[in-house]
Amino acid sequence: MNHKAIYKLYPQVTSIDDTVGAFDADGNQVTIDMDAVNAWVDPDAYKYSRAAAYPSIADQLDTIYHEGLDAWKATILAVKEEFPK
């Protein structure tokens, strides 16, 4: 189950058990539309993709030292264009 999607789509849900289901604060089971949960797209997904794609800080500093600030900016911009907000 995509817990983050369930919590975002169903704010009344306070706990999730993958084997039993989702529950509200009173312990009542909340009916979940799994099609909606599976279709939900994390609005912060681009952040995780960018973080994984950026060169390490050491590599970024090396680029600045050897190739200059413009080369570094081009590298960062390429990642931002690949994973837009």
Secondary structure, 3 states (H helix, E strand, C coil): CCHHHHHHHCCCEEEEECCCEEEECCCCEECCCHHHHHHCCCCCHHHHHHHHHCCCHHHHHHHHHHHCHHHHHHHHHHHHHHCCC
